[in-house]
Amino acid sequence: MATLNERAWELCDAMVGDAEGLGIAVHMLDCGARLIDCGVKASGSAEAGLLLAQICMGGAGHAEMCRAEPDAWDGPGVRADAESEPIAACMASQYAGWAIKGEKFFAMGSGPMRAAAGREELFHDIGHCEKPDRCVGVLEAGKLPPDAVCIDIAEKCGVASDRLTLLAARTASEAGTMQIVARSVETALHKLHVLKFDLGCVQGGWGI
């Protein structure tokens, strides 16, 4: 089975192939890293946000638009599914547990790069660490990351800078908002973990 990072990389390639249609911008940095702007300077789109959510889950989950329950919200909803690999998809990948810091730069990092870096105490409980040859990460940020930040992330993930793809979006952007509301399952699993529930008992999950 492909790793979370491998599956996410394939989704990134698909996004790049439809960059204009998705309203995203692709940059190749001097350090070799690939940067996909989904909603910092680029306009982005709802579809870009759904793909961003799936990349956050390392390709082990799915996100789509749906109708919300009328009693809860008279508008559209986002359904997130993590039916086969909920812990890997949501806790080892989607959870924004990595604070990325640089000179005049800050972002919350999610995506399968977290499973490669394994920097958080969480991984002692859930496992699912990876040693991939290429990594994908998602940054909730108000600006695009500089080369120095990308190089630091690559080093901590154990890959060369030219084997790193980062996607960035402001939380207030359309794509950023979509990927945030697609975290319903992840939020529930994180709460269960805080309550010391054995996540190994969870077989799947979906939420709107």
Salt bridges, closest charged atoms under 4 A:
ASP13 OD1 - ARG34 NH1 2.86
GLU64 OE1 - HIS62 NE2 3.55
ASP81 OD1 - ARG79 NH2 2.93
GLU85 OE2 - ARG7 NH1 2.86
GLU120 OE1 - ARG114 NH2 2.79
GLU121 OE1 - HIS124 NE2 3.82
ASP125 OD2 - HIS193 NE2 2.96
ASP133 OD2 - ARG163 NH2 3.54
GLU140 OE2 - ARG183 NH2 3.53
ASP152 OD2 - LYS156 NZ 2.94
GLU186 OE1 - ARG183 NH1 2.81
